Every structure is written in C-alpha cells, then in structure tokens.
Amino acid sequence: MREGPDPFGVRDTIETAAGRATIYRLGKLEENGFEGISLLPYSIRILLESLLRHADTEKHIITAEDVEALARWSPENISDRDIPFIPSRVIMQDFTGVPAIVDLAALRSAMQRLGGDPTKINPVIPADLVIDHSVQVDSYGTAYSLEENEKKEFERNGERYSLLRWAQKAFDNFRVVPPGRGIIHQVNLEYLTPLVHLKEKNGELFAFPDTLVGTDSHTTMINGIGVLGWGVGGIEAEAVMLGQPYYMPVPEVVGFKLYGKLAQGVTATDLVLTITKMLRKEGVVGKFVEFYGPGLNSLSLPDRATISNMAPEYGATLGIFPPDDETLDYLRRTGRSEDQVDLVKRYLEAQGLLYSTHKPDPVFSTTLELDMSTVKPSLAGPKRPQDQLFLSEVPENYRETMRQTFIRKKESGLGLSQDPAYQRWIEDGGTPVEEPETPVAEEEKAGVLEKAFRVTHGSVVIAAITSCTNTSNPSVLIGAGLLAKKAVEKGLHVKPFVKTSLSPGSRVATEYLKAAGLLPYLEALGFHQVGYGCTTCIGNSGPLPEKVSQEIQENDLTVAAVLSGNRNFEGRINPLVKANFLASPPLVVAYAIAGTVNINLENDPLAYDPNGHPVYLKDIWPAEEEIKNAEKNSIKPSMFEKEYSGALEGPKRWKELEAPTGTLYDWNPMSTYIQEPPYFMDFPLAPPSPEDIKSARVLALFGDSITTDHISPAGDIPSDSPAGRYLISWGVSPEDFNSYGSRRGNHEVMMRGTFGNIRLRNRLVDREGGWTVYHSRKEDFPEELCEGIPIYDASMLYAENNTPLIVIAGREYGTGSSRDWAAKGTFLLGVKAVIAESFERIHRSNLVGMGVLPLQFKEGENADTLGLTGKESYDILGIEYMEPHGELTVRAKDENGDEVQFQVTLRLDSAVEIEYYMNGGILHKFLRDSVKKK
C-alpha cells in the first residue's frame, strides 16, 4: 500500500455529462498484481471498490490487509478477516425507522447531559426514511377506502409523524418520504437509487456505485437492479449513519445459474417460491447469492427484483443480479434522465461490471442451477415462505393439517365430540380422525362447494394484493387485472366473507392499471385500492367483518389468508387467521373467487357462472402475450416522472402536521407513542468490568424457527395482554391501540409485548402465547401463581430479585424481519444470554448490538440431548476471557442439585463485536467514544 491519496494506484477517470470524474478502476488492481479480479463475483467486486475508495481516507479505518483479504478472494481462499464496509447510504421504513430516530434523539439528550455537543449526533452517511408500514386496511371494497384509511392513519400516527417531521429539520443528511407514496423497496428501486453516484468532494468529481444497508430485511430487493445492499438491524443502521463501519466477514458467494424460460401461465412469484425452497434446502444463511446465466435474458428487471426481494426467505444476506442492458432500459422506463443512464453505462463498462452472457462466468464458492421451464404455478404456506406447494397439493395439505390438528387434540385427552371445530369439520365433509388415510370423497367435495357461502375451515377470509415482492412487478399486477376482467365477463363474484384489498407498491401502479383499463374490473371484484404501503403482509390487515370474526371464534375455525406478500409466519397476518398462503396476484384474485383453499385449482371448477356452468382457472388465466401487450401499451416513463416529482412533499395532512423544532427533541412524558428509552440514563463513561452470569433462570424454552414475529409482534395489541393493560391504564381505549409496530417509539409498550405473539410456544408451559413459569421459592411468591404467568410479569418479578435471565432455543432462532425490538425487548426484560442451535444473521447482530450474549450449542447438542428442562439454574463462565468464535462453559443445576456442564460456541464473531458487548451495546460504545472527543 502506497503513501498518499491513491494507496493502491487504481485511480482513473471517465468522461461524463457533468465533466471528468474520478473512479477507482478495478482493472488497475489486476494490473498491479492482483490476479483474477475480472473473474470475481460481481458482488465481491462492488464490495472491493468500496474498500479501495475508502482506503485513502485520513481515518485509516480500512487497511491494506482489508483490501487484500477481499482482492484475493477465491472459493478456496476466503479470508476469516472481518472487513469494514462503508455504504453510500442508509434506508429505513417507519416501523424500524421511528425507533432509530428515537435512539438518535436519546443520544442527543444523553450527549447534552454528559456535557458534549448534541449536534455531533448527526447522520454522517445520507439516510432516507420511507413511511409505508403504518397504513392499515380498516376500510375496503369501496371507492373511498383509500381516503378513509389515510385519514385513520394520520389520526393514529400523528405523534410518530410529528417526531419524523422534527427529525427532518433537526438532522442533516436525512430525508423523509411521506406516507402515501408507496412501499419503501419499490420507491427505492424506482426513484431513490441512481445505481451510480456522481458527487463532488474537495473540488473533485467522483463516480462510484450505489451501495446501502437498510433497516428492513427486504432491502435486498434493490439487488435486482445490481445495487449491493441488504437488511441490517436498526441498531447497526444507526451506527452506520453515525459514521461507524459495518463490520462483516468476507462472504461466500453462491452462484445460481438460470436458464430456459418460464412456461405459459407461470409467474415470477412461482419462480421465486421455487428458488426459495431450493436455497433453503441448500443452506445459504450468511452467504451472498448471485444470479447469472442465459436465463437472465428472459427476466425483466421487476422479475429480478421479485427474486431479490425474498433473499431473507431463502436465508441469504443478499440475492443479486449483475446489471446488464435490461437494467439500462429499466432506468429509462422509470423516467431516469439520459445523462444518468449514460453515466451508469460509462461507469459499468469502465469497470467491466456490465453483465453479458458472452463473458466468462465468474468463479463462485458453490453453484446451483435451475431450468426455469420446469417451474410450476405454486403457493407457499401455511406458515413459512419456504414451504412451497403446487396448486394440486394445496387441498391435500389443508386437509392433512386439519386431520393432524384433531389427532393432536384427541391424543392430548381433549374430547372431540363437543369440540365445535371438529363438529364443523365433520359437517363440511371432513374425514374423521379415526380414518386419517381416507381421502375426501367426491360427494364430500361437492358438499363443501354447496356450503361455499358459509365461513368454515379452509375459507379464505383475506385476499390481499399487497407487499413489495409482487406489487413492484407490472406483469403480475396486470395479470391480476386481466384475470379479474375475464372473471367479471363470465359473471363471477368474490365470496361475501372475503376481505379483499389492493395495496400497490407505488402510485405508478395505479396509473398503468388505469391506462390498461383494468382497475374497474379489479374493483368490481372488491379489490379497491386501500393504501400505498405494506398493509396485510406486515400484519396491518385490519379487523375482519364482525360476523366473520364471530363465526371463526365461536366454532374455533381454521381459516385462511391468501396474499401476494413475502411473509406468512404464525400470528402475523391476522390473529384470527391460522393458515396463511403466499401467492401471485392473479392467484390471490382466483382464491378470492373460490373462497376456500380446500380446492384443487388445476382440476376443480373455480366457480360457476350465473347459468350454472363451471368456470375453471385455465378459462380465465391471461396469456403471456396479453400481459406483455398491456404492459407495452400502458406503462410510460412520464408516469414515473409525474408521480415522483413531488415524492418528498407528501399529502395535505402531512404538510399541516405540527412538529417540534430545535436540536433536542422535547420528550412528552404523557405520550403513549414516543418515550425516551432508558439505555443511556445514568450512563457511566467507563464500561463495566466483564462478569460471568451466575444463577440465571430460564425465561423461555423454545423449539425451532422462532421468528422475530414470535419475539416482537408487529400487529394487533390484545386488550388483555400486558401491553394492552398498560395502554388502558393510560386512558387509551382498545380501538385506539393501533399496532405494536406503530408503538415502537415507546419502550414501555414494546417490552410488555416482547415474546407476546399469540402463537408462541414456550415449552415451560402448556399453552400458546406469551406465558412462562416463575421459578420462585415459595416464600417469594404464592406457588399457585408461579405457573402460566405473562412473560413480562415474570421478568419483572425476577428483576426485583436481581435474577439474570436466559432464553434457550432450537434452530433458526430469530428468523424473519430485521426487527431491532426483538433484541431491545429481550434486553429490557433482563435476558443476559440466548443459547440456540443456530441464529438468523440479523437477529444475532441485533442481540450483540444490545449487549445480549448469543451462544450456540455445539453440533449435535441441544436442550433435549443435554436433558435440559428449563427449570435449572444456570451459570455461564469464561466471559472475562472471551475470544471471537471461542467457547464458554455453561453449568446447569436442577432442583435436586444435579449438574449438567457443557460447552457452547460464543457467537461474538469478531473483536469489534466483543468490544460492543463489553460496552453494553454498539450505541453505548459510540456514545462513550463521542464524549471522549468533545
């Protein structure tokens, strides 16, 4: 590494419309002795450019060793070094962004108390926040639903939005995209990303790739356009905004070769569900996935974005497509200027980054391949995105799920004769549990169809065209519109108990659906626009009609939701809906018409026309040519230019919102939405000395696949929950509770909601929900109250006795959304460590960021193999001498005094993470460092 401003001798220039711009040319690195740079995966080269560009800064954060660790990447030589990544920008949505802004405001208040300059707490890296997670489907099926839902959104979220208006003015390098513009990832794709930046620094013009981290796990959707970016925890994003590098291991890169072409009637949704199942089976957690091969030529950029979006579902850090000619065309189609398109093309060509199937394939750690012609129409569900089902398998899956439910009830000693759910099952032709192998007879199927207007097991009560995954893609939205048109023309209707909704990813979608003449047909089937936001997929599905809710609860029915989203975890979509299926928008419309998932859409009639003639799905499914023609004739660049010209202005309600001003946020002690968090109160400038964890008790003992939705729900707040009782005590009526996601600025609500999912299963108790056992001595607490108390109440009792807590779990702990409150709430409940068989990437990082110790069972060991019941007292030893990926000793002593001792792997994966943990968290370290510099 040389001295001076160009330590690796890679600076060069390109000509742009704005003048000559400096670049960090990767080819020069190869000329200077680093062989094989041109054959590195695209994602590694983008990461390498970032390291090169920041290696000549005065801070010396990035060293020659960091650059070399990445420049010499090969499948056989992946460095175990953690590298510091400095992205170009940060992006947030409001559910995760509001707590981030609350934390920044709290840091400013703490800085003031400690005698520092609060204006030093300011984003260094540009940050955008898109408000898209707060609109709820209260009104649906009418022309005024959009207006009504926006009105309620502002009534519920005025305090939160006021905070964001304050932040707009108080912080530099921070922009807010107001409500009603669209879903964060689609706004990012269509408007925010330039793909290549052109910026002036110290009088010199620089060109460099767009890179980012985001506080939403589906930030990866931007990978579809070739931008390197992924989801991180809100805590990590805050640190990046404040100028801290994001430390990451050098990644493995899985190459996914696509060839062939999708068959008629197969959508990008079907393709991504197939890919998700394949990659989950392969195991790509913590890895990059990079798509390549001749199949890219038949995939539009929105198709690619659909696939990239679901990287969290297939477990990868990201799923990226290198940019090519289709990428340049997409920039033009979405209204980018010719100067910008020219800049992108010149830069990519100069760097050898413009993809072509004529170039040699990159080298990858491992490869998979898929012939896209083999993909079939499918759904995923009823609980996980990776559980793909072909259309013909859906009714069989549903019936077997129901049978197993009743078998479990019978085996647990619950009588079925008086069970209303079982009675309804038998009435509607369900197979008795004594005959689990008996298929449903044809006459029984007919009986189910005759009862099509009655809510029963398997009824579709929610059909939602929603979420960033699919509403970013004109082909599936137009496909849904064409299917609706054909259905209406045949006289078909949606069943009356189905709550239908259309929530496009951007306002442009409305324009092209109108231009194609398809919006009236969707509305004729009840798919009126309800908002421009995440809605159903995040759990903002709103209440079901009262009669439907009553029928479900009185008969304990297992009903279904079909949505074009990316998440279908338990308890997420609606508290009354147990079975949730992901599907393409056309299939959402089809299932709304069918009204049940107990149907084989490949062979059974979808419905009957007014003359009694059967109508099959194939009769109304649009041809590929129809979809392409509608796209070509209805989507214009001018639509994007018009809709995004005022993207930062917002609706009238936003402009009229009152907001505080000033450097410091004026905390309102009476607010039930925004409170100053306790993390930096009575803050010691010296970090505490590391100590072993002694005599800890188990707050919860979990199995596999505990999601961040289980740990920190985003949806409804039950009135009889600790959070609900807290809000009622503050005079908030249940109809004004809003959601957990909307109240993430108030730690009092969120800590009470931690581990509060209604479908959570804690093995310490024999009931669903946020319950646990208080392991007390009889003199501490009445024995009869020790069993089955709320997790929050138990944690407060433990806190009174200064008892540390731990959580024990199985595989894939923390899968799902990048939800920082899943870690914050865990910390505030007094949990000092989580011992799991494996962790999902983002949640592990969030635990570290909050000072909670992530520990992993040794291969082949878990709570069951070690005989752990969760009733033991635990010591965790060796904390003072921790090393990255080292070992700690855990000693568990049961009530009889018998001990089990075992080793666990420390999942502090770098020296930096150990430093974060020793400081009590990443923001604690930042605050201490900032005060020292005052």
PyMOL commands that set and color helices and strands:
alter all, ss='L'
color gray80, all
select helices_A, chain A and resi 26-31+37-39+42-54+64-71+94-113+118-120+145-170+184-192+217-225+234-241+268-282+294-298+301-309+311-314+325-333+338-351+372-374+391-411+420-427+442-450+468-471+474-489+507-515+519-524+535-538+546-554+585-594+617-620+624-634+637-644+652-655+678-680+708-711+722-729+734-736+741-743+747-753+783-785+791-800+820-828+841-849+879-881+911-918+922-932
alter helices_A, ss='H'
color red, helices_A
select strands_A, chain A and resi 11-16+19-24+82-85+89-93+127-130+174-177+196-201+204-209+211-214+228-231+246-249+253-259+288-292+318-320+366-371+378-380+388-390+460-465+499-502+560-563+579-582+607-608+614-615+693-701+771-772+789-790+805-808+831-836+853-857+873-877+887-893+899-906
alter strands_A, ss='S'
color yellow, strands_A
deselect
rebuild
show_as cartoon
